[in-house]
Amino acid sequence: MLNLVAFDAEYDREMLESSYNAIHHKDSLEFMIGDSEREIILQKVTATLTIPANASLSFQNLFRLTLSNGQFYIAQCLLNYGFSASSRSASFTEHKYYFQTVGIADIKIDLGNTLFRRETKTDKIIGRFFGNDIDFEGTKEFNEKYYLVSDMKEAVVNCCDKNFLNTIAKYDDIVLTTKGKEMFITFDTDFEEKQSRIVEDIFGKCKFLLA
């Protein structure tokens, strides 16, 4: 059952429901309700991703998708900053919170600490001198659009095929990180309904997911 109980009831409900509806393979989707599994996945997220010190993170909804190439999770996360004095008046308080889409997957290969993100002008300048950015043959759009660094370069080069990289290159503002045999997808933009479908598309093209 989709959890639509939120703070700004009408707007949040529509946004969360649209994000769920954007997922294509609903016949392969499970709602993760059990506390123990949710807690294990939440610990993976909080141990790897940067959570603001004054915010608490929880799962609004957690979905597990099992496709032919393996399984992964899509989380509708709630970052809750609590109540603070309103900038309009010290006698009023306002509730600050955000939703965020996070994709989580266990992978077959240890990719160490690896980062994919949009390439900046600074990255291009630094790359001319230090050559840290990893590029691939036959993936011009990816090479031009995304900055990729890893302390396991050989493993990354061997496992990331053109289909996977070109799928990432279709989208903007993807942040993909790995920690050992765990992979995470987040976004540099605010919560949008299409993000759940983007996570599904990228992980669906990944040939090294665990079954």
Salt bridges, closest charged atoms under 4 A:
GLU30 OE1 - ARG64 NH2 3.14
GLU37 OE2 - ARG64 NH1 2.89
ASP106 OD1 - LYS44 NZ 2.80
GLU119 OE1 - LYS124 NZ 3.00
ASP123 OD2 - ARG117 NH1 2.64
ASP161 OD2 - LYS207 NZ 3.49
ASP172 OD1 - ARG118 NH1 3.06
ASP172 OD1 - LYS145 NZ 2.83
GLU192 OE1 - LYS194 NZ 3.68
GLU200 OE2 - HIS25 ND1 2.78
GLU200 OE1 - ARG197 NH1 3.40
ASP201 OD2 - LYS170 NZ 2.80
ASP201 OD1 - LYS205 NZ 2.64
